[in-house]
Amino acid sequence: MSSSPPLLHLKHVTVFRGTSDRSVGQNALAPELTAEVAPELAPEVARPALDDISLRIEAGEHVCILGPNGCGKSTLIKTITRECYPVVREGSSISILGRERWNIFELRSLLGIVSPDVLGACTTDATGRDVVLSGFFSSTRIFPHHHPDPEQLALADRALERMGVAHLAGRSVACMSSGEAKRTLIARALVHDPRALLFDEPSNALDIAAQLQLRVAMRELAQSGIAILLVTHHVSEIIPEIERVILLRDGQIIADGPKADGLTSERMSELFRIPLRISEQDGYFHIRE
C-alpha cells in the first residue's frame, strides 16, 4: 500500500441535502433542526444525502462508487471538492490528501473533476482551449481579467493533444459532439497534472462510440499512474483497472471490497432493488436479462 497520505479519509460523515458552502450555518444545525421540524416541511434538512459515512481511499487507488440515482454519489464528490460540507459534530472528520483544511483553489489544482455540472457551466461560445485554460482559474471559461501565460497555454495545448482533441482548440463547445466535449473536459482536468481524477457519471449523454472511446481514455489514464475515482450507476463503465467497488444506497455504504465480490447478481439485485443477472467478459461487467 502507498506510504503517501490517503486520497480521502472520512470518519462518521453526514451531509444533508442543500448544505452547500452557502449554508454552513444550516449544516451545523441540521441535527437539531431534524429533531424539531417535520420531514414533510423541510425534507432537505430531514433527509441526509450521506448518512454517517466512514471511508478511506488510498493515494493511487482506482475505485468505483456505484449506486442508483439519488443514493448520494454526487454529494460525495461535492463533499470531496468542498462544494458541500458535512455536519460538524464530535467524532466526525474529513481529510483529503492528509489534510483537513485546504485552500479550495489549491485543492482543485490537485484533483481533476469531470462532471456534468462542469460541462453544463461551460458557455457555448468558449473554445476547447478556453475550457482547458479555465482550469487554471477554477472557472469554466476565460474572462477578460484572466491572462494565461505562455506556460499555461503550452500546458493547455499539451493536455488537448494528450486526449486526442488538439484539433478542437479553436472550436466552440457548441460545435462539438458530446464525446468531443467530454474529452475536452478531461483535458481541462489534466492540465494541472492532478493526483487523482474524479469522474461523476462520465458517460451521460454519450453515444455508444463515444462511450467506448471514453473507456479507452480512462484505461490509459489509470495505467499512467493517475488515481481514478469513478462515480456511476452503470456497471459497464467500470474499467478493468478498477479493483475496488463501494456500493452506496440511501446515503449509506452497503458493501466495500474487491470488484469480484461486489459485482455479483445477488449484490446488484440488492443494490438496485430489482432482480439482476451480472456477467463478466474481458474484464468488464454487464447486466443481462
N, C-alpha and C positions, 0 to 999 in steps of 0.2 A: 504494500500500500504506500501511496505517496507520503513523503515526510512534510510536504507543504501543508499550510492551513487548509481546512476543508473549504470547498466552494460555498457550501451552505450548511449551517447548523441551527436548527430550530428546536426550541425546548418549550413545550406546552403553549404553543402559539394559537391564539384565537383572533380572527379578523372578522369584523361584522360588515355586512354589505353596506356600501356607501361610505365606508370610513377611509376616505382619501386624505391627502395631506391638507385639504381644506376643512377637515372636520376632526382634527386630532382631539379636540375637547370632547366631542361626542364619543369618540373612540374610547377615551379613558373612562367615560361614564357609562359605557354600554352595559356592563353587568348590572349596575344599579337600575338603569332605565328598563332593562329587560324584565326585572322583577316587578316593576311598577306599572308598566304600560302594556295594555292588552296587545297580543301579537297582531290582531286584525287592524289595529290602529297605527302600528308602527312596525311593519314586517321587516324593514331594513335594519331595525335595531334588534328585533327579537330573534332573527334567524342569522346565525353566523355563517359566513361563507367558508371559513376554515374553523374547525372546532377542536381545540386542544391538540394541535398537530405537533409531533416531535419527529424530526427528520434530520439526517446527516448525509450529505453528498460530498464525496472526496474530490479534491482537485484532480482534474484529468479524467474523471469518471464519466462514462457515457450512460445516461439514464433516461428512461421514458416514464412520464407520469400520465397514466391512462385512466380515463373515466368518462362517463356520459356528460352531456351538456348540463351546465348548472351545478356541477359537483364541486366547484371551487378551484379548478385548474388555472384559469386566467387570473383569479385573485391571488393565487400563489405566485405567479410570475410577477404581478404588480407589487406584491409584498417584497419580493427579492429586489426589484428595481426601485423600491421606495416610493412607488405611486400610492400604495396603501400601507397603513401602519397597524400593527397588532395592538390589542388591548394591553395596557400597562398594568401588570399585576405581579405579585410575588411568585417567583419560580419560573416566570416566562422570560425568554430571551431569544434573540436572533443575531447571528453573526454571519457575515459574508466575507469570504477570504480571510477569516481570522479576526475581523474587526466588527465591533458592534456599532460604531459611529463612522459615518462616511460623509464627505462632501459629495453630493449627488453627482456632480459633473465628473469628479474623479472616478467614482464608481462606474458610471456609464461608459467611461473610456476602457474599462476592464471587462465589461460584459457586452457582448453583441446581441441586440434584440431584433428578432424577426417576428413581427406580429401584424395581424390585420389592422390594429389601431394605428401603427406607424405608417403603414401603406395608405390607409384611409386619410391620414392627415397631410399627405403629400399633395400639393397643389398640382393640377393637371398640366400647367404650363412649365413646371420645373423639369429640367432636363435630367438625364441619367447622371451626368457629372454633378449637377446641383444636388441631387438626392444624396449621393455618396459624400460630397463635401459637407453636407449639412450635419453629418455625423460628428464632425469636429466641433460643432457649435450647439449640439444637443437640440437641434431644430429639425424641421422637415423640408426646409428649402433655404436658399441663400438670400438673405435680406441685405438692403443697401449698406447697413453698418457692418456686415461681415466682409472681411478682407482676407481670403485664403492666400497663404504664402506659397512660393514655388514648391516647397517640400510637400505641403498638403495637396497641391494639385497633382504632383507626381504620385503620391500615395493613392489618391483617388483613382487615377488612371490605372495604376497597378492593380488595385482591387477589382476594377471593372474587367480588366484583362484576365485576372485570375478566375472570375466567374464566367468568362467567355462572352461577355457583353460589351467589350470595348467599343463596338460599332454603335452602341446606344448612348455614347457620351453626350452627343448633341441632340438626341431625340427627346421630345417631351413625354412625360409619363402617359398622357392621354393617347399617344400614338403607339404605345407598347401593348403587346399581348399580356395577359395575366402572368404567363410564365416569365416573360422578359422583365416585367415589373418586379416579380418576386426575386429573380436573380440579381437585379439591381439593388434591391433591398438587402440581400445578403452581402453584396459588395459594401454597402454602407456599414453593415455590422462588422465587417472585416477590416475596415480602414484603420482602426486603432491597434490591430494585431491583438485582439482580446484574449483573455484567459479561457473564456467559455462563450459558446453561442447558445442562446435561449430561443428555441423555435416554438411559437404558440400557434397551433393548428396551421401548419405551413402549407398544406395542400388545398386549403379552402379556395374555391373559385378557379382551380386549375383543371384543364382538360387532361385526358389520360397521358398524352405525350409529355405535357409539362410536369405532371406528377412523376413520371419515370425519370425525367431529367433532374428533377429536384432530388430524388432518391440518390442518383449518381453523385450529385454535388454534395449532399450530406455525407455520403460514404467517404468521398475524397477528403472532406474537411475533418472527419473523425480520424481518418488514417494519418492526417498531417500532424495530429497531436493536440488539436483544439478540443476541449471538452464539449460534448453535446448534451444539452438538456432539452428533450423533446416533450412537449405537452400536446396531447391529442386524444381524440375519441376514435381514431381509425387504427385498427390493429395493423393494417397493411402498410402504414407509414413507418413502422419500427424497423430500422435498418439492422442488418446482421451485427454491426459493430456495437450496438446497444446490448449490454448483457444483463442489466438490472431493470426491472419494471416495478413501479409503485402504482397500486390500484387505489384510486380515490373515488369515494362515493359519499354524497351528502356531507361534504366537508370533512370527512374522516378517512384515514388510511385503513383499508381493509386487508391489504396484503402488500408485502415489500420483500423482494428477493430475486433470485435468478429468473431470467426470462422464461426458461422452460417450465418452471414451477408455476408462474403466474398466468402464462398464456395457454391455459387448458380449457377445454369445453366447460368443465364444471365451474372454474373461476370466472370465465367470461359470462356464463349464464347468470351467476350470482351478481356480478358487477352491473350488468345491463338489465337484469330482471326479466330476461326472456330466454327461452331455450336456444342455445347456440352450439354449433359444432365448429371446432377450430382444427385447421390442418397446417402443416409446415412444409415448405418447399424452397430449397436453395437459400435457406437462412431467413426467409420471410414467412410470416404467419398470416393466415387468411381465414375469414369467416365463410363457411359454406352451408348450404341447405342440408 
